[in-house]
Amino acid sequence: MDRTRRTLLAGASLAALGGTSLMASAQNAAANWPSKPVRIIVPNVPGGALDILARMLESELAKTWKQPIVVEFKPGAGTITGTDLVAKSAPDGYTLGILAVGVLGIQPALRKDMPFDTLKDLSGTMLVVGNIVMTASPSMPFNDLAGLIAYGKANPGKLSYATAGAGSSMHLAGEQLNLLTGIEMVHIPYKGAGGAYGDVFEGRVQLLLDPLFSSMPHIKSNRLKPIAVMGLQRDASAPQIPAAGEMFPDFDFASNLGIGLPRGTPPEIIAKINADVVKAIRSEALAPRLKDMGLAVTGSTPEQFDAHMRKSLVTFANIVKAAKVTVN
């Protein structure tokens, strides 16, 4: 065998050994993970759906991972501040974030100064889907979506709808309904939904768009009148409330929550986190509690998460442009 061929074969063998060594190193890193506390970043104030989900996962994952789980609140800029922290953290699996997936799909269409690129800087797994519901003040003379549309057309500009903030999934759901029906509901954004409820109870604002689990206690007490869930199908926890998708086939504004990690996290660690999180949310301890809150357990792969985000970015950008939505 000549010297050149021996050299090439030796190089190939070393490369193969190097590849095997790297693969073994990655597998060892995943096998030893986690070896220290894990942070879960909540990019919002305490008390909402993101916080509730983080607290549920904290208790279950601590049992599985045998490490402390530290929940940290980093609110600001419509969840962008906390999510940016996650995106720019070390890609080692020790900083996770609860993602408001709808916000991540909407914000790039509204802001020119996004500090990160969702698809390039984040990986993740879809966890749960929570329906948004439109409710009305009990004083309103309609009881369903068809009645609301008829009233809105007969009284242009006289309907207003409250949401927890501009640029949210709830805001875009209301604007899409305007576009599809030709009615002229006026958006009234609040700094969180807490203040909105009282105004809708009293009829100062006629309609409210908020997560179903937040609205259900007030629906049950007859302080709010349910009009429709803003998704394709009725919610299993409240099957008596019609879905907007029954009238408008592609109308889907469900509130998706996910776990995010920095892009570049080793795939073996992402796979472990994904498997453990999906197991936790489907467990006997968490699944019934999530269902009671109106949150449907889904789970998914990082690839499905990316596909969902690509679709959301296009869908919401089109609505923002057509409705001329701005955030002041």
Secondary structure, 3 states (H helix, E strand, C coil): CCHHHHHHHHHHHHHHHHHHHHHHHHHHHHHHCCCCCEEEEECCCCCCHHHHHHHHHHHHHHHHHCCCEEEEECCCCCCHHHHHHHHCCCCCCCEEEEEEHHHHHHHHHHCCCCCCCHHHHEEEEEEEEECEEEEECCCCCCCCHHHHHHHHHHCCCCCEEEECCCCCHHHHHHHHHHHHHCCCCEEEECCCCHHHHHHHHCCCCCEEEEEHHHHHHHHHCCCCEEEEECCCCCCCCCCCCCEHHHCCCCCCCCEEEEEEEECCCCHHHHHHHHHHHHHHHCCCCCHHHHHHCCEEECCCCHHHHHHHHHHHHHHHHHHHHHHCCCCC
